[in-house]
Amino acid sequence: MNYAAIVQSALWALLRNKMRSLLTVLGITIGIAAVICVVAIGKAGQTRVEQQLNNLGDNLVWVEAGGRAVNGVRTGAHAAPTLTIEDALAIKAQVPLIKSVSANVDGSVQVIYGNQNWYTGYRGVSPEYLDIKRWDIDRGSSFSQDDVDHAADVCVIGRTVREQLFGAANPIGQVIRLKDLPCKVIGTLLPKGLSVSGQDQDDTIMLPYTTVQKKIKGVTWLDDILMSAVSQDAVKLAGKQAGAVIRDRHHLRPDEEDDFNIRNPEDVIKAQLEASRTLSLLLIAIASISLLVGGIGIMNVMLVSVTERTREIGVRVAVGAPEAAIQLQFLGESVLLSLVGGAAGVLIGVVGSVVVGSALGWQMQVSLEAVLLAALFSVAVGVFFGYYPARKASLLDPIEALRYE
């Protein structure tokens, strides 16, 4: 059987009805392009959510002061001066699932440098904080444990604070003023962008927590204890064990509520990630409907073609053409329509993904698997929806076909 002749014959048959073939191809093209665009957008959205999860920290375990009910009234976050550095040290010593601990005392302050000023948030933390939060130094260096022990007047500033106070100038070694506290800038942070709640994470200043306690807030307690678990799977259990250590240190009876809160921000991000995946699957399913519509279009066109070419089929059968050759000819036309539509769909899908990514400011990832799957699917559509018309053509009675007008 001459397959090259079959392909050539199928091509000429399609070219005889250019407009009809073009409209049929368009249905498959739109379906393939839609699937590729949806997959690319879905992957880009998932990547952004995963980046937010990564920005939360290194297996973050977060204990926040406050939360105890006093005479039926809950004190709320940071309202109970119950957490201390001794609690943090006890957790580090007694909970094997915790590998790193940092104190945290925060607030807001007006920062002044020369004739520039900026209202921002500050954090008094331990040197381990940057590792826990996966935050890197851009210029200079972070403060040390010795700076914490001596409540040194040093700080590390975020990108937003640097731009507002210094512009393009190098801030390292300069002295800024937080309230009445002169503080030397020893480092700047690499930008992190917006948090899950939309806050600018780079609008911050970090100091030794002892400096904040003694020279800014005048307190002895902590607002938070931030910790890093040994693995992602250990986060929940590590939080429970840390809570048990704090309850024991605070001498809370079994019937008393916690005077602290254990936060799980990663749960919110994971829920967003799961929702993103579900939405992507839903959109892919919706986009696939256009492929089904395109396939039905191919079947309709091929049925019309069989009807129009009934006498031709009768002649070919009468001169000895086998059923398989007739069937392959019409099946070849169907597959050829699908392949042309699939190729055009892949091209439009890739270009469309780039355009959408540029418009949204997202880093689009055109999946090679999606392209290959779309190509295979286009062939499958051609075979599936072309089989019935091809089978119908091959089973025509030659005598009845020759009589057809």
N, C-alpha and C positions, 0 to 999 in steps of 0.2 A: 504494500500500500504506500503510495507516494504522499507522505505527509507535507512535503514542501508545496506540492500542487494543491493540497487541501487548504493550506494556509493562504496561498495566493488567491485561490478561488473565493475564500471567505473574505479576504481583503477587498477584492473587486466587488463582491456583492454588497459590502457595507458602503463602499465609495459611490455606488449607483444611487444611494439615498443619503446624501451627505447630511442634510438637515436633520433627518430622523435619527441617524446614527449619532450626531453631535448632541442632540437633546437627551438621548439615552445615556451617552457617556457622562453627561453633566450630572445625572443623578448619582452615579457611583463616585464621581469626582468630589461632589459636595460631602457625601458620606465619609469617604476616606479622609478628606481634609479636616472635617469636623472632629473625627476621632483623634487624629494626630494633635490638633490644637488643644483639645480637651485634656489629653494625657499630659502634654507639655505644661499646660497651665496648672493642672493638678499637682504635678511633680514640683513645680516652682513654689506653689503654695505650701506643700508639705515641707520643702526645704527651709522655707522661712520660719515655719512653726518649730521645726527641729532646731533651727538656730536659736530661737527664743528659749527653747528648753535647755540648750547648751549654755546660753548666757546666764541662766539662773544660778549656775554654779556646779562645782564638782560633787555630784551626789549630795545636794544641799539638804541639811537638817537644820531647821530654824525653830528656836525656842524664843518666845516673846514674853516679856513681863506683862502682868495684868491678867484679868479674866476671872478673878475670884469674886464670888458673891458675898457682899457684906450687908447683912440685914435685908436680904432679898434684892439688893441692887448690885449689878455686876459693874466692876470698876473699869472694864474696857482695856484696850491695848495701852501699854506703857504707863498705866495709871497706878500701878502698885510697885513700890520700890523694894521688890523682893529678890530679884536676881543679882547675884554678886559674882565677882571674878573667882571666888572660891567655888561656886557652883560649876563654873566652866572648867576649872582645874580638876574638880572631882569627876566630872563626866569624862574628861580625857583619860583620867587614871583608871576609872572603873568600867568603862564601856569599850570592849575590844572592837566593836563594830565602828567606832568613831576613830578616824585617823588624824583629824586636824580640828582645832577649835579656835575661834576668835571671839573676843568680846566686842560689843557694839554699843556706843552711846551716840545718839544723833540729835540733830536739831537744825534750825535755820539761823542765818546770820547775815548782816550786811558786811561785805568784804570791800576793803579800800586799798587801792594802789595808786599813788600819785594823785592825779585829778580824776581817776576812774573809780567807779564803785559798782557793785553788783550784789543783789540779794540772792543767796544760794543756800543749799543744804550742806551740812558738814557731817562727817562720820568720824567718831573716835573708835579706832579699831586696833587689833593686834597685827603684827607683821604677816601672820598666816592668812589674813583676810583676802589678800589678792589671789592667793592660790585657791582658796575656797570658792571665790567668785569667778575664777578663771579670767582675771583681769591682768593685763600686761602693762609694763612700764614703757612709755614711748621715749622719753628723755630722762636723763638723770637716774635716780634710784629711789627705792622705797626706804622708809625708816626701819630701824633695827630694834631688836629687843632691848638693847641698851638705851635707845631713845625712849622706849616705853618705861623702863625702870626709872629713868631720870625725868620723866614728863617733859621731854625736850620740845622746844618751840619750833617744830619743823612740820611741813605738810607736803602732800602730793595733790595736784589739782587735775580736774578733768578737762576735756577739750573745750567745753563751752565756757567754763570759768577762764581758762587761758585766753580764749579769743576775746572775751568781754573786757578783761583787764589789761592784757598785753598786746592784743592784735597779733601781728606777725613777729614781734620781738621775742627773744629767748627769755623765758621766765626763771630759768634755773639760777639759783643764788640770790634772787630778788626777795625783798621782804614785803609781805602784805599784812594788812591789819584786820583781824577778826574781833569785832567790838574793840576792846582796849588791848588786845593781845597781838603784839608783833610776831609774825611767823615767817620763817624762811622757807621758800619753795625749793625743795630738793629733787622733785621729780614731777613728770606729767604722765597722764594715763592715755593709753590707746583708746580711741572712741569705741563705745558700745552701742550707741543709738538709743532708740526708744525701748522702754520696757513693755511688758505685756499690757499694762494699764495705760500706756501712752505717755509715761513720764520720761523726761530726758535724763538718761542715766549718766551722761557726761557733765551734767550741771551739778558737780559735787566737789567737795574738798575732804581729804582724808588726813587725819592726825593720829598720833598715839592716843589710845583711849584714856590714859592717865592724864594727858594734857587737857583733854576735854573735861574730865571729871573735876580736876583741881582748879583749872584756870578759866574755864568758860561757863560750865553749868553749876559747879560747886556741889557735886553729889558724890556719893560713894557707891551707888548701885549701877546696874546695867539696864539698857533698854532691851537688848537682845543678846542671845548667844547663838552664833552661827557656826555650824559644824559641817564637816565633810565625812560621809560614810565611806566604808571600804569598797562598796559597789552599789549600783543602782537598786539591785534587789534587796539590799540591806537597809535602805533608807527608812522604811516604815518601822521595822523592828528596832533600828538604832534610835529612832525618835521615841518609841515606847520605853526603851531601856533608859534613855536620857531623862525622860519624864519621871521614871521610877526613882532615879538617883536624886533628882531635885525634890520630889515629894518627901523622901526620907530625910534630906538635909533640912527641909523646912518644917519637919515634924508635923506633917498633915495626917490627921486621922483618916481611916478608910471612908468615913462618911462625909469628909470635907472635900470640897471641890478644889481643883488645881488653882494655884495663884499664878499661873503662867498659861500660855497657849502654845501648842505645837502646830506650826503652820506647814501646809503641804502645797506650796505654789505649783509644784510640778504636776499635781493632779489636774489643775486647770489647763496647763499646756498640753498634757496628754489627752485630755478631753477634746481640746481644739484639734489636735492632730488626728484623732479618731474621727471627728466630725469632718475634717478635711478629706480624709480617705473615703469616707462614706459618700460625701458629696461628689468626689471625683468618679467613683463607681457609678453613681446615679447619672452624672452627666455623660459618661461613656455609654451607658445603656440608652440614654435619650439620643445621643449622636448616632448610635448604631441603628436606630429606627430609620434614619435617612438611607442607610445602606440597604435595609429591607425594602424601602420604597424604590430605590434604584434597581434592585434585583427584580422586583415586580415589573418595573418598566422594561427591563431586558426581556422578560418572559412575554410581555404583551407584544413588543416589537418583533420578536422571533415568531410568535404565532401568526402575526400579520404577514410576515415574510413567507412562512410556509404556505399560507393561503394564496398569496400572490404568485408563488412559484410552483403551484401544484402541477401544471403541465410540464414544467422543466424537470420536476422530480419524476414524473411518469416517463418522460423520455429517457432519463438516465437509468431508471430501473429496467426499462424495456430493452436497452442496449447492453444490459448485463451488470450494471453497478450493484454491488452487494449492499445489504441493509447497513452494514457497519460504515461504509463509505458515506452514505447519505447522512447517517447519524453524526459522524465525525465532522462533516462539512458544516452542519448547522450548530453543532456544539462548538466548533472552532470559531464561528462567527460570534457566538455568545461570549466565549472566553476572551476573544480579541477585544470586544467592547469593554469587558471588565478590566482587562490589562491596561488599555489606553486610559480608561477612567481612573484606575488605581494609580498609574504613573503621574497623571495630572494632579490627582488628589494629594499624593505624597509631596509634590513640589509646592502646591498651594498651601498645604498644611505646614510645611517647614517655614515658608516665607511668612505665613500668617502668624505662626508662633513667635517669630522674631519681631514682627510688627507689634503684636500684643505685648510682648515682653518689654519693648522699648516704651510703649505707652504707659505701662504700669510701673516701669522702673524695676522690674523683676529680672533675675538671672534665669532665663528660660533654659530648660534642658530637653532638647528634642530626643526622645528615647529611640534608640536603634531598634529595640524590641518592638516598639509600637509601629515603626515604619515597616519592619519585616512582617509583623502580624497583619498590618493593613494590606500589604501586598498579597500575602497568602489568602487573606479574607476576600479580596477582590476576585482572585481566581476561583475560590470556593463559591462565591456568589454566581460567577459566570457558569460554572459547572452545574450548580444546584438548580438555578432558574432556567438554564438553557437545556437541561436534560429532557424535560417534558416536550417542548416543541421539537427538539431533535428526534426524539423517540416517535413522536407523532408523524414526522416527515418520513422516517424510515419505514413505517408500517403502512404507508399509503398503498392502496391497490393500484398497480400500474394502469390497468384498463380504465378504472374510474378516474384516475388522475389525467389520462390522455383525453377523456371526454369532458374534463372540467373546462368551463368557459369563464 
